[in-house]
Amino acid sequence: MKSFEVRNAHFDRLVNTAGLRWMGQNTNHATPHPAVLAAMEKCIRDEEFHIYAPPAGLEALRHGIVADLGLEGQAALVSDGAVASLYHVCHSLLGPGDEFITTDPTWNWPMAFARAVGAKVTQIPIYGEEYGYRLAPERLKAAITPKTKVIYIVDPNNPLGSACTAAEIEGIVAVAREAGAYLIHDCTYRHFAHEHTLAATRYPERTLTIYSFSKWLGLAGMRVGAVVAHPDIIEKLSAAPPNNLGSNILSQRAALAGLGIKAEWFPGVLSQQRANQKLIKQAADRIPGLSMPVFPSNGNFVVLECERAGVKPEALVAAYQKHDIMIRQGAYHTPNFGDRFVKISTTVPTAWVEEFVDLLPTMVEQVRGQNEDVKLF
């Protein structure tokens, strides 16, 4: 079988595993607000699925996204999930010979999109105490070349859960402005951060802010997101979007309803996931060799280092899979640092987390010192 067939078959098995505890994809499993469900039900009853949505998205949703970010004067282009925005931006702004700079680890797919159009990808390592698990502006400046066209930061970082400070954002923006580069600020996990500074407030003319409804609102399977930028950039992006007939209207109705109830509903989600993080931290602290390098995490997930415990991430993932618990091996995010950690998602029922931590001592002992390769997909 081709590698993409093997990969798809793996995820198909996961999707079709009844009762699977999804603790590796950062999906949000909180009970939806009734208003969100009602909006979807009304959309179906009214048979809106017969029509195309507006090409840039429902006007109320576009304005709602900009308002949620507090980026007055910017414009939103609704997409089939945040990753579709990233695909579109990379294909629109990059070409052969351009340079795309990001961190290691980062979200891998934009690198693939950049390479697909002939751009060179440069990664700056940020994994380790010596880096504070964040990108220092001076290290970014040292990596800039005359060919640098796009700087891409995932902030808060996936998978680490670290977030740039306001001073670091100021510094990163200064570097981007001096280089005349576009800055893609992927804010997929912004709503979970303890503090967060939007680069677009400092560099509105060339920052593209990536917005997602997959994580905070729990609409991962419905694929709705957006890119927010200066109207001139959105005008350029709107010339040839992949969703030129509009994104899923059912998803947009759900997203719009979500913005309406966010202030009422989301604080409970945030409180629960932070409590779940603490449960995992407490369990890890009781097991020699395990550690949590970034705590509290600014995302809806935590990284658990297991290398010093003599545990291979893939072996731990496979052991939990036998209990229908899905966590993520580090190599999914970074080949250079992936042998050090697993990632666990925390916007899940507390009962799932309790099951995970109850099993943790047994799982670690079961796979400790296991050296044979474990093929996940």
Salt bridges, closest charged atoms under 4 A:
ASP46 OD2 - LYS42 NZ 2.61
GLU47 OE1 - HIS50 NE2 2.67
GLU48 OE2 - ARG253 NH2 2.69
GLU59 OE2 - ARG62 NH1 2.80
GLU59 OE1 - HIS63 NE2 3.41
ASP68 OD2 - HIS191 NE2 2.94
ASP68 OD1 - LYS262 NZ 2.64
ASP98 OD2 - LYS149 NZ 3.67
ASP155 OD2 - HIS185 NE2 2.82
ASP155 OD2 - HIS196 NE2 3.14
GLU168 OE1 - ARG134 NE 2.91
GLU170 OE2 - ARG202 NE 2.89
GLU178 OE1 - LYS141 NZ 2.92
GLU205 OE2 - ARG177 NH2 3.33
ASP232 OD2 - HIS230 ND1 3.73
GLU264 OE2 - HIS33 NE2 2.96
ASP285 OD2 - LYS281 NZ 2.87
GLU305 OE1 - ARG308 NH2 3.98
GLU355 OE2 - ARG21 NH2 2.59
GLU365 OE2 - ARG368 NH2 2.48
ASP373 OD1 - LYS312 NZ 3.68
